[in-house]
Amino acid sequence: MTICTTEGLVLAGEYGTDEVTATVLPVDLPVNTWRTMSRLVVQVVAGDVLSVFARARVTNDTGRDRGEKGYTVGVGYHLWAYDVDDGKGANRTEKDWWRISSLNGDNVDRTRHHMPLHTDTLYRVPDDWPPGHRIVVVLRADAHSTAWVPGDTLTVDQSYGHMQVRRWTHPA
């Protein structure tokens, strides 16, 4: 069991955004076609603890444009991170990201229609974190169904997203 605490640390900053970067979540069969829902860039040092809260909402209208009743869609979502100052820029690959929260997921059918995504975590910045580098904390989601129809999407509701990061660090 891993235990993470802010004991002995001081609050060094609080960051927040209501910006939602995705407008749709494509529905497909694989469970690894992640989309970024929201993100925050945070200046950190090795040993910092980040307290992260994130929420978003998706809407299932699958099949509506075809006059069909639609189908149930599974949505997985997690908090991820990467080093924005690693020099990789546009060449960054999935291997350069790592998951920082527990696995989360739920199903949304057309009757339920709207599904909130909410998650939080405490994350300790690794001891070998490069000095001067910033971390990007990201809420990512994936929509999947065995009944999927190519081109179907879930709507990402733009006015329901928020991400907040509190940075705790060692006293100077």
JOGI-V249704 format. One record per residue. N is the residue number from 0. OMEGA is omega in radians with two decimals (NA if undefined). BURIAL is 1 if it has 9 or more other C-alpha atoms within 8 Angstrom, else 0. D_LAST is the distance of its C-alpha to the last C-alpha in whole Angstrom. Layout:
n & omega & burial & d_last
N & OMEGA & BURIAL & D_LAST
N & OMEGA & BURIAL & D_LAST
This chain:
n & omega & burial & d_last
0 & 3.10 & 0 & 30
1 & 3.09 & 0 & 26
2 & 3.12 & 0 & 24
3 & -3.10 & 0 & 20
4 & 3.03 & 0 & 18
5 & -3.13 & 0 & 15
6 & -3.13 & 0 & 15
7 & 3.13 & 0 & 12
8 & 3.08 & 1 & 10
9 & 3.10 & 1 & 9
10 & -3.07 & 1 & 12
11 & -3.14 & 0 & 10
12 & 3.10 & 0 & 14
13 & -3.08 & 1 & 18
14 & 3.12 & 1 & 20
15 & 3.07 & 1 & 24
16 & 3.00 & 1 & 27
17 & -3.14 & 1 & 31
18 & 3.05 & 0 & 32
19 & -3.01 & 1 & 35
20 & 3.13 & 0 & 35
21 & 3.04 & 1 & 38
22 & 3.09 & 1 & 42
23 & 3.05 & 0 & 44
24 & -3.12 & 1 & 43
25 & 3.08 & 1 & 46
26 & 3.07 & 1 & 48
27 & -3.13 & 1 & 49
28 & -3.12 & 0 & 50
29 & -3.14 & 0 & 47
30 & -3.11 & 1 & 44
31 & 3.12 & 0 & 41
32 & -3.02 & 0 & 42
33 & 3.00 & 0 & 38
34 & 3.09 & 1 & 38
35 & 3.12 & 1 & 34
36 & 3.08 & 1 & 34
37 & -3.09 & 1 & 31
38 & 3.07 & 1 & 28
39 & 3.05 & 1 & 24
40 & -3.06 & 1 & 22
41 & 3.02 & 1 & 18
42 & -3.10 & 0 & 16
43 & 2.95 & 1 & 14
44 & 3.13 & 1 & 12
45 & 3.10 & 1 & 13
46 & 3.07 & 1 & 13
47 & 3.02 & 1 & 12
48 & 3.12 & 1 & 15
49 & 3.03 & 1 & 17
50 & -2.98 & 1 & 20
51 & 3.04 & 1 & 23
52 & 3.13 & 1 & 26
53 & 3.05 & 1 & 29
54 & 3.06 & 1 & 33
55 & 3.08 & 1 & 36
56 & 3.07 & 1 & 39
57 & 3.13 & 1 & 42
58 & -3.13 & 1 & 46
59 & 3.01 & 1 & 49
60 & -3.09 & 1 & 52
61 & 3.09 & 1 & 53
62 & -3.07 & 1 & 57
63 & -3.12 & 1 & 57
64 & 3.09 & 0 & 58
65 & -3.11 & 0 & 61
66 & -3.13 & 0 & 62
67 & -3.11 & 0 & 61
68 & 3.12 & 0 & 60
69 & -3.06 & 1 & 56
70 & 3.14 & 1 & 55
71 & 3.14 & 1 & 52
72 & 3.03 & 1 & 49
73 & 3.11 & 1 & 46
74 & 3.03 & 1 & 42
75 & 3.13 & 1 & 39
76 & -3.06 & 1 & 36
77 & 2.99 & 1 & 32
78 & -3.12 & 1 & 29
79 & 3.09 & 1 & 28
80 & 2.96 & 1 & 25
81 & 3.14 & 1 & 26
82 & -3.08 & 1 & 24
83 & -3.08 & 1 & 25
84 & -3.09 & 1 & 24
85 & 3.11 & 0 & 26
86 & -3.08 & 0 & 28
87 & 3.09 & 0 & 31
88 & -3.11 & 0 & 31
89 & -3.14 & 0 & 35
90 & 3.13 & 0 & 36
91 & 3.13 & 0 & 33
92 & 3.11 & 0 & 35
93 & -3.14 & 0 & 35
94 & -3.12 & 0 & 34
95 & 3.10 & 0 & 31
96 & 3.00 & 1 & 30
97 & -3.12 & 0 & 29
98 & -3.10 & 0 & 29
99 & 3.14 & 1 & 26
100 & 3.08 & 1 & 28
101 & 3.09 & 0 & 31
102 & 3.11 & 0 & 35
103 & 3.09 & 0 & 36
104 & 3.14 & 0 & 40
105 & 3.11 & 0 & 43
106 & 3.09 & 0 & 46
107 & 3.06 & 1 & 47
108 & -3.11 & 1 & 51
109 & 3.12 & 1 & 53
110 & 3.08 & 0 & 54
111 & 3.01 & 0 & 50
112 & -3.11 & 1 & 49
113 & 3.11 & 1 & 46
114 & 3.05 & 1 & 43
115 & 3.04 & 0 & 39
116 & -3.13 & 1 & 37
117 & 3.12 & 0 & 34
118 & 3.07 & 1 & 31
119 & 3.14 & 1 & 27
120 & 2.86 & 1 & 25
121 & -3.10 & 1 & 21
122 & 3.10 & 1 & 20
123 & 3.11 & 1 & 18
124 & -3.07 & 1 & 17
125 & -3.14 & 0 & 19
126 & -3.13 & 0 & 17
127 & 3.14 & 0 & 19
128 & -3.10 & 1 & 18
129 & 3.12 & 0 & 18
130 & 3.10 & 0 & 15
131 & -3.14 & 0 & 16
132 & 3.09 & 1 & 18
133 & 3.09 & 1 & 19
134 & 3.01 & 1 & 20
135 & 3.08 & 1 & 24
136 & -2.97 & 1 & 24
137 & 2.93 & 1 & 28
138 & -3.13 & 1 & 31
139 & 3.14 & 1 & 34
140 & 3.12 & 1 & 37
141 & 3.11 & 1 & 41
142 & -3.06 & 1 & 44
143 & 3.12 & 1 & 47
144 & 3.04 & 1 & 50
145 & 3.14 & 0 & 53
146 & -3.01 & 0 & 55
147 & 3.07 & 1 & 54
148 & -3.11 & 0 & 56
149 & 3.14 & 0 & 54
150 & 3.12 & 0 & 53
151 & 3.13 & 1 & 52
152 & 2.89 & 1 & 48
153 & 3.07 & 1 & 46
154 & 3.02 & 1 & 45
155 & -3.04 & 1 & 42
156 & -2.98 & 1 & 41
157 & -3.05 & 0 & 39
158 & -3.09 & 0 & 39
159 & -3.10 & 1 & 37
160 & 3.05 & 1 & 34
161 & 3.01 & 1 & 30
162 & 3.14 & 1 & 27
163 & 3.10 & 1 & 24
164 & 3.01 & 1 & 21
165 & -3.12 & 1 & 18
166 & 3.09 & 1 & 14
167 & -3.09 & 1 & 12
168 & 3.10 & 1 & 9
169 & 3.12 & 1 & 6
170 & -3.13 & 0 & 4
171 & NA & 0 & 0
